[in-house]
Amino acid sequence: MIRIEAIWLATEPIDMRAGVDTALARVVKAFGAAQAHHAYLFAIVSSPSL
């Protein structure tokens, strides 16, 4: 079982195509560091329908 001690919600959406490294960089930039057992939630940038 994965233990989650805190959940952080990002206020700016992120393009999920950017990848894990970009998401981690956003976490570090916004929160100072990525903490163990903390979950980080991002809103998805919606793309226009084709």
mmCIF file as Biopython writes it, N, C-alpha, C and O atoms, coordinates in Angstrom:
data_model
#
loop_
_atom_site.group_PDB
_atom_site.id
_atom_site.type_symbol
_atom_site.label_atom_id
_atom_site.label_alt_id
_atom_site.label_comp_id
_atom_site.label_asym_id
_atom_site.label_entity_id
_atom_site.label_seq_id
_atom_site.pdbx_PDB_ins_code
_atom_site.Cartn_x
_atom_site.Cartn_y
_atom_site.Cartn_z
_atom_site.occupancy
_atom_site.B_iso_or_equiv
_atom_site.auth_seq_id
_atom_site.auth_asym_id
_atom_site.pdbx_PDB_model_num
ATOM 1   N N  . MET A ? 1  ? 0.831   -1.164 0.000   1.0 0.0 1  A 1 
ATOM 2   C CA . MET A ? 1  ? 0.000   0.000  0.000   1.0 0.0 1  A 1 
ATOM 3   C C  . MET A ? 1  ? 0.890   1.247  0.000   1.0 0.0 1  A 1 
ATOM 4   O O  . MET A ? 1  ? 1.906   1.301  0.693   1.0 0.0 1  A 1 
ATOM 5   N N  . ILE A ? 2  ? 0.498   2.226  -0.774  1.0 0.0 2  A 1 
ATOM 6   C CA . ILE A ? 2  ? 1.229   3.483  -0.846  1.0 0.0 2  A 1 
ATOM 7   C C  . ILE A ? 2  ? 0.703   4.416  0.243   1.0 0.0 2  A 1 
ATOM 8   O O  . ILE A ? 2  ? -0.502  4.650  0.339   1.0 0.0 2  A 1 
ATOM 9   N N  . ARG A ? 3  ? 1.599   4.941  1.052   1.0 0.0 3  A 1 
ATOM 10  C CA . ARG A ? 3  ? 1.212   5.855  2.126   1.0 0.0 3  A 1 
ATOM 11  C C  . ARG A ? 3  ? 1.309   7.279  1.620   1.0 0.0 3  A 1 
ATOM 12  O O  . ARG A ? 3  ? 2.350   7.690  1.106   1.0 0.0 3  A 1 
ATOM 13  N N  . ILE A ? 4  ? 0.219   8.042  1.764   1.0 0.0 4  A 1 
ATOM 14  C CA . ILE A ? 4  ? 0.205   9.451  1.381   1.0 0.0 4  A 1 
ATOM 15  C C  . ILE A ? 4  ? -0.085  10.268 2.636   1.0 0.0 4  A 1 
ATOM 16  O O  . ILE A ? 4  ? -1.133  10.114 3.262   1.0 0.0 4  A 1 
ATOM 17  N N  . GLU A ? 5  ? 0.850   11.129 2.992   1.0 0.0 5  A 1 
ATOM 18  C CA . GLU A ? 5  ? 0.710   11.948 4.194   1.0 0.0 5  A 1 
ATOM 19  C C  . GLU A ? 5  ? 0.130   13.326 3.908   1.0 0.0 5  A 1 
ATOM 20  O O  . GLU A ? 5  ? -0.483  13.930 4.788   1.0 0.0 5  A 1 
ATOM 21  N N  . ALA A ? 6  ? 0.312   13.830 2.699   1.0 0.0 6  A 1 
ATOM 22  C CA . ALA A ? 6  ? -0.197  15.148 2.336   1.0 0.0 6  A 1 
ATOM 23  C C  . ALA A ? 6  ? -0.501  15.181 0.844   1.0 0.0 6  A 1 
ATOM 24  O O  . ALA A ? 6  ? 0.143   14.492 0.053   1.0 0.0 6  A 1 
ATOM 25  N N  . ILE A ? 7  ? -1.485  15.987 0.471   1.0 0.0 7  A 1 
ATOM 26  C CA . ILE A ? 7  ? -1.851  16.165 -0.931  1.0 0.0 7  A 1 
ATOM 27  C C  . ILE A ? 7  ? -1.755  17.649 -1.249  1.0 0.0 7  A 1 
ATOM 28  O O  . ILE A ? 7  ? -2.345  18.481 -0.560  1.0 0.0 7  A 1 
ATOM 29  N N  . TRP A ? 8  ? -1.005  17.976 -2.304  1.0 0.0 8  A 1 
ATOM 30  C CA . TRP A ? 8  ? -0.808  19.361 -2.725  1.0 0.0 8  A 1 
ATOM 31  C C  . TRP A ? 8  ? -1.490  19.553 -4.076  1.0 0.0 8  A 1 
ATOM 32  O O  . TRP A ? 8  ? -1.360  18.717 -4.969  1.0 0.0 8  A 1 
ATOM 33  N N  . LEU A ? 9  ? -2.207  20.644 -4.217  1.0 0.0 9  A 1 
ATOM 34  C CA . LEU A ? 9  ? -2.902  20.952 -5.463  1.0 0.0 9  A 1 
ATOM 35  C C  . LEU A ? 9  ? -2.221  22.133 -6.143  1.0 0.0 9  A 1 
ATOM 36  O O  . LEU A ? 9  ? -2.128  23.220 -5.573  1.0 0.0 9  A 1 
ATOM 37  N N  . ALA A ? 10 ? -1.750  21.912 -7.362  1.0 0.0 10 A 1 
ATOM 38  C CA . ALA A ? 10 ? -1.117  22.986 -8.137  1.0 0.0 10 A 1 
ATOM 39  C C  . ALA A ? 10 ? -2.197  23.935 -8.639  1.0 0.0 10 A 1 
ATOM 40  O O  . ALA A ? 10 ? -3.284  23.497 -9.016  1.0 0.0 10 A 1 
ATOM 41  N N  . THR A ? 11 ? -1.904  25.224 -8.646  1.0 0.0 11 A 1 
ATOM 42  C CA . THR A ? 11 ? -2.891  26.218 -9.062  1.0 0.0 11 A 1 
ATOM 43  C C  . THR A ? 11 ? -2.857  26.486 -10.565 1.0 0.0 11 A 1 
ATOM 44  O O  . THR A ? 11 ? -3.792  27.076 -11.106 1.0 0.0 11 A 1 
ATOM 45  N N  . GLU A ? 12 ? -1.799  26.063 -11.243 1.0 0.0 12 A 1 
ATOM 46  C CA . GLU A ? 12 ? -1.699  26.253 -12.684 1.0 0.0 12 A 1 
ATOM 47  C C  . GLU A ? 12 ? -1.784  24.894 -13.376 1.0 0.0 12 A 1 
ATOM 48  O O  . GLU A ? 12 ? -1.199  23.921 -12.901 1.0 0.0 12 A 1 
ATOM 49  N N  . PRO A ? 13 ? -2.508  24.820 -14.495 1.0 0.0 13 A 1 
ATOM 50  C CA . PRO A ? 13 ? -2.585  23.552 -15.222 1.0 0.0 13 A 1 
ATOM 51  C C  . PRO A ? 13 ? -1.252  23.208 -15.883 1.0 0.0 13 A 1 
ATOM 52  O O  . PRO A ? 13 ? -0.409  24.077 -16.103 1.0 0.0 13 A 1 
ATOM 53  N N  . ILE A ? 14 ? -1.078  21.933 -16.191 1.0 0.0 14 A 1 
ATOM 54  C CA . ILE A ? 14 ? 0.149   21.468 -16.841 1.0 0.0 14 A 1 
ATOM 55  C C  . ILE A ? 14 ? -0.242  20.604 -18.048 1.0 0.0 14 A 1 
ATOM 56  O O  . ILE A ? 14 ? -1.232  19.874 -18.011 1.0 0.0 14 A 1 
ATOM 57  N N  . ASP A ? 15 ? 0.536   20.702 -19.089 1.0 0.0 15 A 1 
ATOM 58  C CA . ASP A ? 15 ? 0.337   19.864 -20.269 1.0 0.0 15 A 1 
ATOM 59  C C  . ASP A ? 15 ? 0.912   18.490 -19.940 1.0 0.0 15 A 1 
ATOM 60  O O  . ASP A ? 15 ? 2.122   18.352 -19.762 1.0 0.0 15 A 1 
ATOM 61  N N  . MET A ? 16 ? 0.069   17.489 -19.858 1.0 0.0 16 A 1 
ATOM 62  C CA . MET A ? 16 ? 0.501   16.166 -19.414 1.0 0.0 16 A 1 
ATOM 63  C C  . MET A ? 16 ? 1.412   15.480 -20.439 1.0 0.0 16 A 1 
ATOM 64  O O  . MET A ? 16 ? 2.019   14.455 -20.127 1.0 0.0 16 A 1 
ATOM 65  N N  . ARG A ? 17 ? 1.515   16.018 -21.634 1.0 0.0 17 A 1 
ATOM 66  C CA . ARG A ? 17 ? 2.453   15.471 -22.613 1.0 0.0 17 A 1 
ATOM 67  C C  . ARG A ? 17 ? 3.891   15.835 -22.269 1.0 0.0 17 A 1 
ATOM 68  O O  . ARG A ? 17 ? 4.827   15.283 -22.847 1.0 0.0 17 A 1 
ATOM 69  N N  . ALA A ? 18 ? 4.073   16.762 -21.328 1.0 0.0 18 A 1 
ATOM 70  C CA . ALA A ? 18 ? 5.405   17.248 -20.970 1.0 0.0 18 A 1 
ATOM 71  C C  . ALA A ? 18 ? 6.266   16.157 -20.330 1.0 0.0 18 A 1 
ATOM 72  O O  . ALA A ? 18 ? 7.483   16.150 -20.514 1.0 0.0 18 A 1 
ATOM 73  N N  . GLY A ? 19 ? 5.659   15.248 -19.589 1.0 0.0 19 A 1 
ATOM 74  C CA . GLY A ? 19 ? 6.408   14.148 -18.995 1.0 0.0 19 A 1 
ATOM 75  C C  . GLY A ? 19 ? 6.676   14.329 -17.508 1.0 0.0 19 A 1 
ATOM 76  O O  . GLY A ? 19 ? 6.401   15.380 -16.930 1.0 0.0 19 A 1 
ATOM 77  N N  . VAL A ? 20 ? 7.214   13.287 -16.913 1.0 0.0 20 A 1 
ATOM 78  C CA . VAL A ? 20 ? 7.456   13.227 -15.475 1.0 0.0 20 A 1 
ATOM 79  C C  . VAL A ? 20 ? 8.516   14.230 -15.036 1.0 0.0 20 A 1 
ATOM 80  O O  . VAL A ? 20 ? 8.373   14.863 -13.990 1.0 0.0 20 A 1 
ATOM 81  N N  . ASP A ? 21 ? 9.566   14.380 -15.815 1.0 0.0 21 A 1 
ATOM 82  C CA . ASP A ? 21 ? 10.643  15.303 -15.435 1.0 0.0 21 A 1 
ATOM 83  C C  . ASP A ? 21 ? 10.152  16.745 -15.377 1.0 0.0 21 A 1 
ATOM 84  O O  . ASP A ? 21 ? 10.546  17.500 -14.488 1.0 0.0 21 A 1 
ATOM 85  N N  . THR A ? 22 ? 9.303   17.128 -16.311 1.0 0.0 22 A 1 
ATOM 86  C CA . THR A ? 22 ? 8.750   18.477 -16.308 1.0 0.0 22 A 1 
ATOM 87  C C  . THR A ? 22 ? 7.807   18.670 -15.127 1.0 0.0 22 A 1 
ATOM 88  O O  . THR A ? 22 ? 7.816   19.725 -14.493 1.0 0.0 22 A 1 
ATOM 89  N N  . ALA A ? 23 ? 6.998   17.667 -14.829 1.0 0.0 23 A 1 
ATOM 90  C CA . ALA A ? 23 ? 6.107   17.742 -13.666 1.0 0.0 23 A 1 
ATOM 91  C C  . ALA A ? 23 ? 6.914   17.862 -12.374 1.0 0.0 23 A 1 
ATOM 92  O O  . ALA A ? 23 ? 6.557   18.642 -11.491 1.0 0.0 23 A 1 
ATOM 93  N N  . LEU A ? 24 ? 7.982   17.107 -12.260 1.0 0.0 24 A 1 
ATOM 94  C CA . LEU A ? 24 ? 8.840   17.190 -11.074 1.0 0.0 24 A 1 
ATOM 95  C C  . LEU A ? 24 ? 9.484   18.567 -10.967 1.0 0.0 24 A 1 
ATOM 96  O O  . LEU A ? 24 ? 9.587   19.116 -9.869  1.0 0.0 24 A 1 
ATOM 97  N N  . ALA A ? 25 ? 9.915   19.126 -12.081 1.0 0.0 25 A 1 
ATOM 98  C CA . ALA A ? 25 ? 10.503  20.467 -12.069 1.0 0.0 25 A 1 
ATOM 99  C C  . ALA A ? 25 ? 9.480   21.503 -11.608 1.0 0.0 25 A 1 
ATOM 100 O O  . ALA A ? 25 ? 9.825   22.437 -10.884 1.0 0.0 25 A 1 
ATOM 101 N N  . ARG A ? 26 ? 8.230   21.341 -12.023 1.0 0.0 26 A 1 
ATOM 102 C CA . ARG A ? 26 ? 7.166   22.247 -11.573 1.0 0.0 26 A 1 
ATOM 103 C C  . ARG A ? 26 ? 6.940   22.129 -10.068 1.0 0.0 26 A 1 
ATOM 104 O O  . ARG A ? 26 ? 6.744   23.135 -9.386  1.0 0.0 26 A 1 
ATOM 105 N N  . VAL A ? 27 ? 6.968   20.897 -9.550  1.0 0.0 27 A 1 
ATOM 106 C CA . VAL A ? 27 ? 6.797   20.677 -8.110  1.0 0.0 27 A 1 
ATOM 107 C C  . VAL A ? 27 ? 7.920   21.364 -7.345  1.0 0.0 27 A 1 
ATOM 108 O O  . VAL A ? 27 ? 7.663   22.063 -6.364  1.0 0.0 27 A 1 
ATOM 109 N N  . VAL A ? 28 ? 9.154   21.175 -7.778  1.0 0.0 28 A 1 
ATOM 110 C CA . VAL A ? 28 ? 10.303  21.774 -7.099  1.0 0.0 28 A 1 
ATOM 111 C C  . VAL A ? 28 ? 10.226  23.298 -7.166  1.0 0.0 28 A 1 
ATOM 112 O O  . VAL A ? 28 ? 10.521  23.980 -6.185  1.0 0.0 28 A 1 
ATOM 113 N N  . LYS A ? 29 ? 9.833   23.830 -8.319  1.0 0.0 29 A 1 
ATOM 114 C CA . LYS A ? 29 ? 9.729   25.280 -8.473  1.0 0.0 29 A 1 
ATOM 115 C C  . LYS A ? 29 ? 8.634   25.860 -7.578  1.0 0.0 29 A 1 
ATOM 116 O O  . LYS A ? 29 ? 8.825   26.911 -6.965  1.0 0.0 29 A 1 
ATOM 117 N N  . ALA A ? 30 ? 7.503   25.188 -7.502  1.0 0.0 30 A 1 
ATOM 118 C CA . ALA A ? 30 ? 6.363   25.704 -6.743  1.0 0.0 30 A 1 
ATOM 119 C C  . ALA A ? 30 ? 6.485   25.476 -5.234  1.0 0.0 30 A 1 
ATOM 120 O O  . ALA A ? 30 ? 6.146   26.356 -4.442  1.0 0.0 30 A 1 
ATOM 121 N N  . PHE A ? 31 ? 6.968   24.301 -4.839  1.0 0.0 31 A 1 
ATOM 122 C CA . PHE A ? 31 ? 6.955   23.925 -3.429  1.0 0.0 31 A 1 
ATOM 123 C C  . PHE A ? 31 ? 8.343   23.867 -2.792  1.0 0.0 31 A 1 
ATOM 124 O O  . PHE A ? 31 ? 8.463   23.623 -1.592  1.0 0.0 31 A 1 
ATOM 125 N N  . GLY A ? 32 ? 9.390   24.090 -3.588  1.0 0.0 32 A 1 
ATOM 126 C CA . GLY A ? 32 ? 10.739  24.085 -3.039  1.0 0.0 32 A 1 
ATOM 127 C C  . GLY A ? 32 ? 11.433  22.740 -3.133  1.0 0.0 32 A 1 
ATOM 128 O O  . GLY A ? 32 ? 12.646  22.684 -3.333  1.0 0.0 32 A 1 
ATOM 129 N N  . ALA A ? 33 ? 10.688  21.664 -2.993  1.0 0.0 33 A 1 
ATOM 130 C CA . ALA A ? 33 ? 11.244  20.313 -3.087  1.0 0.0 33 A 1 
ATOM 131 C C  . ALA A ? 33 ? 10.100  19.319 -3.165  1.0 0.0 33 A 1 
ATOM 132 O O  . ALA A ? 33 ? 8.983   19.615 -2.742  1.0 0.0 33 A 1 
ATOM 133 N N  . ALA A ? 34 ? 10.375  18.157 -3.699  1.0 0.0 34 A 1 
ATOM 134 C CA . ALA A ? 34 ? 9.400   17.074 -3.701  1.0 0.0 34 A 1 
ATOM 135 C C  . ALA A ? 34 ? 9.629   16.242 -2.443  1.0 0.0 34 A 1 
ATOM 136 O O  . ALA A ? 34 ? 10.737  15.761 -2.203  1.0 0.0 34 A 1 
ATOM 137 N N  . GLN A ? 35 ? 8.598   16.077 -1.656  1.0 0.0 35 A 1 
ATOM 138 C CA . GLN A ? 35 ? 8.695   15.347 -0.398  1.0 0.0 35 A 1 
ATOM 139 C C  . GLN A ? 35 ? 8.220   13.905 -0.567  1.0 0.0 35 A 1 
ATOM 140 O O  . GLN A ? 35 ? 7.300   13.631 -1.337  1.0 0.0 35 A 1 
ATOM 141 N N  . ALA A ? 36 ? 8.847   13.005 0.148   1.0 0.0 36 A 1 
ATOM 142 C CA . ALA A ? 36 ? 8.409   11.610 0.141   1.0 0.0 36 A 1 
ATOM 143 C C  . ALA A ? 36 ? 7.029   11.504 0.779   1.0 0.0 36 A 1 
ATOM 144 O O  . ALA A ? 36 ? 6.728   12.217 1.737   1.0 0.0 36 A 1 
ATOM 145 N N  . HIS A ? 37 ? 6.205   10.630 0.258   1.0 0.0 37 A 1 
ATOM 146 C CA . HIS A ? 37 ? 4.854   10.350 0.766   1.0 0.0 37 A 1 
ATOM 147 C C  . HIS A ? 37 ? 3.908   11.535 0.632   1.0 0.0 37 A 1 
ATOM 148 O O  . HIS A ? 37 ? 2.926   11.625 1.368   1.0 0.0 37 A 1 
ATOM 149 N N  . HIS A ? 38 ? 4.192   12.450 -0.301  1.0 0.0 38 A 1 
ATOM 150 C CA . HIS A ? 38 ? 3.289   13.555 -0.607  1.0 0.0 38 A 1 
ATOM 151 C C  . HIS A ? 38 ? 2.807   13.369 -2.038  1.0 0.0 38 A 1 
ATOM 152 O O  . HIS A ? 38 ? 3.581   12.982 -2.914  1.0 0.0 38 A 1 
ATOM 153 N N  . ALA A ? 39 ? 1.525   13.646 -2.277  1.0 0.0 39 A 1 
ATOM 154 C CA . ALA A ? 39 ? 0.949   13.552 -3.614  1.0 0.0 39 A 1 
ATOM 155 C C  . ALA A ? 39 ? 0.783   14.961 -4.172  1.0 0.0 39 A 1 
ATOM 156 O O  . ALA A ? 39 ? 0.401   15.877 -3.444  1.0 0.0 39 A 1 
ATOM 157 N N  . TYR A ? 40 ? 1.066   15.135 -5.449  1.0 0.0 40 A 1 
ATOM 158 C CA . TYR A ? 40 ? 0.955   16.432 -6.110  1.0 0.0 40 A 1 
ATOM 159 C C  . TYR A ? 40 ? -0.053  16.297 -7.242  1.0 0.0 40 A 1 
ATOM 160 O O  . TYR A ? 40 ? 0.115   15.462 -8.131  1.0 0.0 40 A 1 
ATOM 161 N N  . LEU A ? 41 ? -1.105  17.121 -7.211  1.0 0.0 41 A 1 
ATOM 162 C CA . LEU A ? 41 ? -2.171  17.048 -8.202  1.0 0.0 41 A 1 
ATOM 163 C C  . LEU A ? 41 ? -2.099  18.247 -9.130  1.0 0.0 41 A 1 
ATOM 164 O O  . LEU A ? 41 ? -1.897  19.378 -8.688  1.0 0.0 41 A 1 
ATOM 165 N N  . PHE A ? 42 ? -2.268  17.989 -10.424 1.0 0.0 42 A 1 
ATOM 166 C CA . PHE A ? 42 ? -2.244  19.028 -11.438 1.0 0.0 42 A 1 
ATOM 167 C C  . PHE A ? 42 ? -3.533  18.976 -12.236 1.0 0.0 42 A 1 
ATOM 168 O O  . PHE A ? 42 ? -4.080  17.897 -12.465 1.0 0.0 42 A 1 
ATOM 169 N N  . ALA A ? 43 ? -4.024  20.134 -12.663 1.0 0.0 43 A 1 
ATOM 170 C CA . ALA A ? 43 ? -5.116  20.197 -13.614 1.0 0.0 43 A 1 
ATOM 171 C C  . ALA A ? 43 ? -4.508  19.986 -15.004 1.0 0.0 43 A 1 
ATOM 172 O O  . ALA A ? 43 ? -3.361  20.355 -15.260 1.0 0.0 43 A 1 
ATOM 173 N N  . ILE A ? 44 ? -5.280  19.400 -15.870 1.0 0.0 44 A 1 
ATOM 174 C CA . ILE A ? 44 ? -4.812  19.139 -17.231 1.0 0.0 44 A 1 
ATOM 175 C C  . ILE A ? 44 ? -5.215  20.298 -18.135 1.0 0.0 44 A 1 
ATOM 176 O O  . ILE A ? 44 ? -6.346  20.781 -18.068 1.0 0.0 44 A 1 
ATOM 177 N N  . VAL A ? 45 ? -4.296  20.737 -18.972 1.0 0.0 45 A 1 
ATOM 178 C CA . VAL A ? 45 ? -4.606  21.755 -19.960 1.0 0.0 45 A 1 
ATOM 179 C C  . VAL A ? 45 ? -5.501  21.101 -21.014 1.0 0.0 45 A 1 
ATOM 180 O O  . VAL A ? 45 ? -5.129  20.094 -21.616 1.0 0.0 45 A 1 
ATOM 181 N N  . SER A ? 46 ? -6.658  21.670 -21.226 1.0 0.0 46 A 1 
ATOM 182 C CA . SER A ? 46 ? -7.559  21.070 -22.223 1.0 0.0 46 A 1 
ATOM 183 C C  . SER A ? 46 ? -7.128  21.513 -23.613 1.0 0.0 46 A 1 
ATOM 184 O O  . SER A ? 46 ? -6.758  22.665 -23.836 1.0 0.0 46 A 1 
ATOM 185 N N  . SER A ? 47 ? -7.187  20.580 -24.524 1.0 0.0 47 A 1 
ATOM 186 C CA . SER A ? 47 ? -6.827  20.893 -25.906 1.0 0.0 47 A 1 
ATOM 187 C C  . SER A ? 47 ? -8.105  21.052 -26.708 1.0 0.0 47 A 1 
ATOM 188 O O  . SER A ? 47 ? -9.123  20.448 -26.371 1.0 0.0 47 A 1 
ATOM 189 N N  . PRO A ? 48 ? -8.071  21.849 -27.756 1.0 0.0 48 A 1 
ATOM 190 C CA . PRO A ? 48 ? -9.282  22.015 -28.578 1.0 0.0 48 A 1 
ATOM 191 C C  . PRO A ? 48 ? -9.636  20.713 -29.289 1.0 0.0 48 A 1 
ATOM 192 O O  . PRO A ? 48 ? -8.751  19.954 -29.686 1.0 0.0 48 A 1 
ATOM 193 N N  . SER A ? 49 ? -10.904 20.464 -29.445 1.0 0.0 49 A 1 
ATOM 194 C CA . SER A ? 49 ? -11.359 19.263 -30.159 1.0 0.0 49 A 1 
ATOM 195 C C  . SER A ? 49 ? -11.098 19.396 -31.648 1.0 0.0 49 A 1 
ATOM 196 O O  . SER A ? 49 ? -11.164 20.488 -32.214 1.0 0.0 49 A 1 
ATOM 197 N N  . LEU A ? 50 ? -10.808 18.287 -32.258 1.0 0.0 50 A 1 
ATOM 198 C CA . LEU A ? 50 ? -10.567 18.297 -33.704 1.0 0.0 50 A 1 
ATOM 199 C C  . LEU A ? 50 ? -11.846 18.085 -34.453 1.0 0.0 50 A 1 
ATOM 200 O O  . LEU A ? 50 ? -11.845 18.062 -35.684 1.0 0.0 50 A 1 
#
